[in-house]
Amino acid sequence: MISLADLQRRIDAGELSPDAAVAQSLEAITAQDKTIGAFVCRAENVRAASAGPLQGIAVGIKDIMDTADFPTEMGSPIYRGYRPRGDAAVVMMLKQAGASIIGKTTTTAFASIDPTPTFNPHNKGHTPGGSSSGSAAAMAAGMIPLALGTQTGGSVIRPASFCGVAAIKPSYRLLPTVGVKCYSWTLDTVGLFAAGVDDVARGLAAMTGRPELLLPPTIPTPRIGVVTQDFAGAPEMSGDEALRIATRAVEKAGAPVRALDLPRIVAEAWSAQPVIQEFEAHRALAWEYREHYDAMAPLLRAKLDESRDTTPAAYDAAIGTANRARQALEKVFDDVDVLLTLSAPGAAPKGLGSTGDARYNRLWTLMGVPCVNVPAFVAGVNLPVGVQVIARYGADAQALAAARFVEQALVGRISAA
């Protein structure tokens, strides 16, 4: 993979020009993407910006985010050839930080569940996950040093786990969703993919202009609560092994670790999340569903068919449950700094028929808290499995620092099953 931090060090030292750094990504896409299919469109020639903390950093943009320089087709024939007049807010944030937008990465239709034709770079017989399929796969294949995705259920953390890359789903609304195709305005969150936790932190800090998100020189030892999310069902063997390995590693590194049971209202919020998601999807996608019903992706269309009778009263009740759960979760962080839990049930599913299950992600998206994926285990068919580090709402810097602690503890411990 291409490390953003390493590129920045080389550029600052004069060992690599910003234009040469961008050219490396263009060459890597040309060499790799024929067999991966991570991009829907890309620039042929890109010049690096003249200044900025992300000067020389090539970025892939999930194709539900508006870009003035590329079509925004949202994984759907309904928007084939659609050209926005301007950039999404997060795209402009990248440009203002000096990044070079190199192309648009594949997305499931409207960031839902119909798989893309993108392959997992670690094992092309398996999915890279979704809905941010192309962004995760492009990172894992070493094409680019930074990519944007979005998460409504689990669409940043889960593909990051499947593809063995670092990623952050930040606190709700740390990154604006203006110019991003909406699926659920209560849940949709823009996130970042990069090679490692330091790379993710650098990208997020540069985009937001928040230097406090950069990792400190010395990583403090976090108090860690391990959460298995029993209400979400049992994990697969590889998911269980990833969490076990990560827990042992951080204990050996000196972190105080305790198993935690979440308050009952938090488990109830897990059940309420799909009600909120699909009720809002019906409104966000009302025009497409009514005017282009036959052109909608089949799995998404079926999901909307099944949920169209959800009442406003049921939605209001689900929102109330979520609000009470957020208050209860805040108190959990009085006793621990971060939570450590599963990023996915296990390794990436075989074939391209599914993007994977978001059951270990959707609660945390609903809670609006920052989540960071850290690769922890490699299953026997060369497929990575990650764990996620979760901090209280707004504590993104703490989540990143604790994830770096987990990452360092795991160095040399990722083993084959």
C-alpha positions in Angstrom: 0.0 0.0 0.0 1.0 3.6 -0.4 1.5 5.4 2.9 0.4 9.0 2.9 2.8 9.8 5.8 5.7 8.3 3.9 4.9 10.3 0.8 4.7 13.5 2.9 8.1 12.8 4.5 9.7 12.2 1.1 8.1 15.3 -0.5 9.2 17.4 2.5 12.8 16.0 2.3 12.9 16.8 -1.5 13.3 13.1 -2.3 10.1 13.1 -4.4 8.3 15.9 -6.2 4.6 16.3 -5.7 4.0 15.8 -9.4 6.0 12.5 -9.3 4.0 11.3 -6.3 0.7 11.9 -8.2 2.2 10.2 -11.3 3.0 7.1 -9.2 -0.7 6.7 -8.4 -1.7 7.2 -12.0 0.8 4.5 -13.0 -0.5 2.2 -10.3 -4.1 2.6 -11.4 -3.1 1.8 -15.0 -1.3 -1.3 -13.8 -3.7 -2.6 -11.2 -7.3 -1.5 -12.0 -7.8 -3.7 -15.0 -8.1 -6.7 -12.7 -9.6 -4.9 -9.6 -12.2 -2.6 -11.1 -12.0 0.0 -8.3 -12.5 3.1 -10.4 -15.5 4.1 -12.5 -13.5 7.0 -14.1 -10.1 8.6 -13.6 -8.0 11.5 -14.8 -5.4 10.8 -17.5 -3.1 13.6 -16.4 -3.2 15.3 -13.0 -0.8 18.0 -11.8 -0.1 18.4 -8.1 -1.3 21.6 -6.3 1.3 24.3 -5.7 0.9 24.2 -1.9 -1.0 22.6 1.0 -0.6 19.8 3.5 -1.9 17.3 1.1 0.2 18.5 -1.9 1.2 15.5 -4.0 -1.5 13.2 -2.4 -3.8 11.6 -5.0 -7.3 10.9 -3.7 -10.1 8.7 -4.9 -13.7 9.9 -4.4 -16.6 7.6 -3.8 -19.0 8.1 -6.7 -21.9 9.4 -4.7 -20.0 12.7 -4.0 -20.4 15.5 -6.5 -17.4 16.4 -8.6 -17.3 19.2 -11.1 -14.4 17.5 -13.0 -15.9 14.0 -13.2 -19.4 12.5 -13.7 -21.2 11.5 -10.6 -23.3 8.4 -11.5 -24.0 7.0 -8.0 -23.7 3.4 -9.2 -27.0 3.7 -11.1 -28.0 4.0 -14.7 -30.5 6.7 -13.6 -27.6 9.1 -13.4 -25.4 7.9 -16.2 -23.3 10.8 -17.5 -24.6 13.2 -14.9 -22.2 16.1 -14.4 -22.7 18.3 -11.3 -21.9 22.0 -11.6 -19.8 22.0 -8.5 -17.9 19.9 -6.0 -19.2 18.4 -2.8 -18.0 20.2 0.3 -15.6 17.4 1.3 -14.1 17.4 -2.2 -13.4 21.1 -1.9 -11.9 20.6 1.5 -9.5 18.2 0.0 -8.6 20.6 -2.9 -8.1 23.4 -0.4 -5.7 21.2 1.5 -3.7 20.7 -1.8 -4.9 17.2 -2.6 -5.2 16.0 -6.2 -8.5 14.4 -7.1 -7.6 11.4 -9.3 -10.9 9.8 -10.0 -14.2 8.3 -8.8 -14.3 5.0 -7.1 -17.1 2.4 -7.4 -20.1 2.4 -5.2 -23.1 0.2 -4.8 -26.2 1.9 -6.2 -27.0 4.9 -4.0 -24.6 3.4 -1.4 -27.0 0.5 -0.7 -26.5 -3.2 -1.0 -26.4 -4.2 -4.7 -22.7 -5.3 -5.2 -20.3 -3.6 -7.6 -18.1 -5.6 -10.0 -15.0 -4.7 -7.9 -12.7 -7.5 -6.6 -10.9 -7.8 -3.3 -7.2 -7.2 -4.1 -6.2 -9.9 -1.5 -8.3 -12.6 -3.1 -10.2 -11.9 -6.2 -12.7 -14.6 -5.5 -14.1 -12.4 -2.7 -15.9 -9.1 -2.3 -14.1 -6.0 -1.1 -17.2 -5.1 0.8 -19.5 -2.2 0.3 -20.9 0.3 -0.3 -17.5 2.0 -0.5 -16.1 -0.9 -2.5 -13.8 1.0 -4.9 -12.3 3.2 -2.2 -11.3 0.3 0.0 -10.1 -1.8 -2.9 -8.0 1.0 -4.5 -6.3 1.6 -1.1 -5.6 -2.1 -0.6 -4.2 -2.6 -4.1 -1.7 0.2 -3.6 -3.2 2.6 -6.2 -3.7 5.7 -4.0 -2.7 7.0 -0.6 -6.1 8.3 0.4 -9.8 7.7 -0.5 -13.2 9.0 0.6 -16.2 6.7 1.4 -19.4 7.0 3.3 -21.1 5.0 6.0 -24.8 4.7 6.6 -24.7 1.2 8.2 -21.2 -0.1 7.9 -19.9 1.0 4.5 -16.5 2.4 5.6 -15.4 0.2 8.5 -16.6 -3.1 7.0 -14.8 -2.8 3.6 -11.7 -1.5 5.4 -11.8 -4.7 7.4 -12.3 -6.9 4.4 -9.5 -5.2 2.5 -7.0 -4.8 5.3 -6.7 -1.0 5.4 -7.1 1.6 8.1 -10.2 3.8 8.0 -12.2 6.2 10.1 -15.9 6.9 10.3 -15.6 10.2 12.2 -18.0 11.7 14.6 -21.3 12.5 12.9 -21.0 15.7 10.9 -17.3 16.3 11.5 -17.2 16.1 7.7 -20.1 17.8 5.9 -22.4 15.8 3.6 -23.4 18.7 1.4 -23.1 17.5 -2.2 -23.2 13.8 -1.1 -26.2 11.8 -2.3 -28.3 11.3 0.7 -29.6 7.9 1.9 -30.3 8.7 5.5 -29.7 12.1 6.9 -29.6 10.8 10.4 -26.9 8.3 9.6 -24.8 9.2 6.5 -21.2 9.9 7.5 -18.2 10.7 5.2 -15.1 8.6 6.1 -11.5 8.1 5.0 -9.4 5.1 4.0 -5.6 5.0 4.2 -2.8 2.6 4.7 -2.4 3.0 8.4 -3.8 5.0 11.4 -1.2 7.7 11.1 -2.1 8.2 7.4 -5.8 8.4 8.3 -5.1 11.0 11.0 -3.0 13.1 8.7 -5.7 13.1 6.0 -8.5 14.0 8.4 -6.5 16.7 10.1 -5.5 18.3 6.8 -9.1 18.2 5.4 -10.6 19.7 8.5 -7.8 22.1 9.5 -7.7 20.5 12.9 -4.1 19.8 13.9 -5.3 18.2 17.2 -6.3 15.2 15.1 -2.7 14.4 14.3 -1.2 11.6 16.4 0.9 12.8 19.4 4.6 11.9 19.6 3.9 9.6 22.5 0.7 7.5 22.3 -1.0 7.3 25.8 -2.1 4.0 27.1 -5.9 3.8 26.8 -8.4 2.1 29.1 -10.1 -0.3 26.9 -13.6 -1.9 27.1 -14.1 -5.0 25.0 -17.6 -5.3 23.6 -18.8 -8.4 21.7 -22.2 -7.0 20.7 -24.0 -10.3 21.6 -27.3 -8.7 20.6 -26.0 -8.7 17.0 -25.4 -12.4 16.9 -22.3 -14.5 17.0 -19.3 -13.7 14.8 -17.6 -16.1 12.4 -14.4 -17.8 13.6 -12.2 -15.3 11.8 -14.0 -12.3 13.3 -13.8 -13.9 16.8 -10.1 -14.6 16.3 -9.4 -11.0 15.2 -11.0 -9.6 18.4 -9.2 -12.2 20.6 -5.8 -11.4 19.0 -6.3 -7.7 19.4 -7.4 -8.0 23.0 -4.4 -10.1 23.9 -2.0 -7.7 22.1 -3.2 -4.6 23.9 -3.2 -6.4 27.3 0.4 -7.4 26.6 1.2 -3.8 25.7 0.1 -2.7 29.1 -3.5 -1.4 28.5 -6.0 -2.1 31.2 -8.8 -4.2 29.5 -12.2 -5.1 30.8 -15.2 -6.8 29.2 -18.3 -4.6 29.0 -22.0 -5.2 28.7 -23.7 -2.3 27.1 -26.9 -0.9 28.6 -30.1 -2.5 27.4 -31.3 0.7 25.6 -28.2 0.5 23.4 -29.2 -2.9 22.2 -32.7 -1.6 21.6 -31.1 1.1 19.4 -29.4 -1.5 17.4 -32.8 -2.9 16.5 -34.2 0.6 15.8 -31.5 1.5 13.3 -33.0 -0.1 10.2 -36.3 1.6 10.9 -34.6 5.0 10.8 -32.4 4.1 7.8 -35.2 2.9 5.5 -37.8 5.5 6.5 -35.4 8.2 5.6 -34.2 6.4 2.4 -37.8 6.5 1.1 -37.7 10.2 1.4 -34.2 10.7 0.2 -34.8 8.5 -2.9 -38.4 9.3 -3.4 -37.9 10.7 -6.9 -35.8 7.8 -8.1 -38.2 5.2 -6.6 -41.3 6.9 -8.1 -40.0 8.1 -11.5 -37.4 5.4 -12.2 -38.6 2.4 -10.3 -37.7 -0.2 -13.0 -34.1 1.3 -13.3 -33.4 1.0 -9.6 -30.9 -1.7 -8.5 -33.0 -4.9 -7.7 -31.8 -5.4 -4.1 -32.3 -1.8 -3.2 -35.7 -1.7 -4.9 -36.8 -4.8 -3.0 -35.6 -3.3 0.3 -37.6 -0.1 -0.3 -40.6 -2.2 -1.3 -40.4 -4.1 2.0 -40.2 -0.9 4.1 -42.6 1.4 2.4 -45.3 1.0 5.0 -43.1 2.1 7.9 -45.2 4.7 9.8 -44.0 8.1 11.0 -45.0 6.9 14.5 -42.6 3.9 14.2 -39.9 6.3 13.0 -40.4 8.7 15.8 -40.2 5.9 18.3 -36.9 4.7 16.8 -35.5 8.2 16.9 -36.5 8.4 20.6 -34.8 5.1 21.3 -31.6 6.3 19.6 -31.5 9.5 21.6 -31.8 7.7 24.9 -29.2 5.2 23.8 -26.7 8.0 23.0 -27.2 9.3 26.5 -26.6 5.9 28.0 -23.5 5.3 25.9 -22.0 8.5 26.9 -21.9 7.2 30.5 -20.1 4.1 29.5 -17.1 6.2 28.6 -16.8 7.4 32.2 -15.1 4.1 32.9 -13.1 3.5 29.7 -11.5 5.6 27.1 -12.4 3.5 24.1 -14.3 0.4 23.1 -12.7 -2.4 21.1 -15.1 -4.5 19.1 -15.6 -6.4 15.8 -15.4 -4.6 12.5 -17.2 -7.3 10.6 -18.6 -10.8 11.4 -15.5 -12.3 9.7 -13.5 -12.3 6.5 -15.0 -11.0 3.2 -17.7 -13.3 1.8 -16.9 -15.4 -1.3 -18.0 -14.1 -4.7 -19.5 -10.8 -5.6 -23.1 -11.6 -4.6 -22.9 -9.8 -1.3 -21.1 -6.8 0.2 -21.1 -8.3 3.7 -23.1 -7.8 6.8 -23.2 -4.5 8.7 -24.6 -5.9 11.9 -21.5 -5.0 14.0 -21.3 -1.5 12.5 -24.8 -0.1 12.4 -25.2 0.7 16.1 -22.1 2.9 16.1 -23.2 4.8 13.0 -26.5 5.5 14.7 -24.7 6.6 17.9 -22.6 9.1 15.8 -19.4 8.1 17.5 -15.9 7.9 15.9 -14.9 4.4 14.8 -11.4 3.4 13.4 -10.7 0.1 11.7 -7.4 -1.6 12.5 -6.3 -4.8 10.6 -5.8 -7.5 13.2 -5.8 -11.0 11.6 -5.4 -12.7 8.2 -7.5 -15.7 7.5 -6.3 -18.8 5.7 -7.4 -17.7 2.3 -5.3 -14.5 2.6 -8.2 -12.3 3.7 -7.8 -9.6 6.3 -10.1 -9.1 9.3 -10.1 -6.0 11.4 -11.3 -4.7 14.7 -12.7 -1.3 15.4 -11.8 1.2 18.1 -14.6 3.5 19.2 -14.5 6.6 21.3 -17.2 8.9 22.7 -18.9 11.4 20.4 -16.5 14.2 19.4 -13.4 12.4 20.7 -12.0 11.6 17.3 -8.4 12.5 18.3 -8.7 10.0 21.2 -10.1 7.3 18.9 -7.2 7.8 16.5 -4.6 7.7 19.2 -6.1 4.6 20.8 -6.3 2.9 17.3 -2.6 3.7 16.8 -1.9 2.0 20.2 -3.8 -1.1 19.0 -2.0 -1.0 15.7 1.4 -0.8 17.3 0.5 -3.6 19.7 -0.5 -5.8 16.8 2.7 -5.3 14.8 4.2 -8.7 14.1 1.2 -10.5 15.5 -1.0 -10.7 12.4 -0.8 -14.4 11.6 -2.4 -16.8 9.2 -5.2 -19.1 10.5 
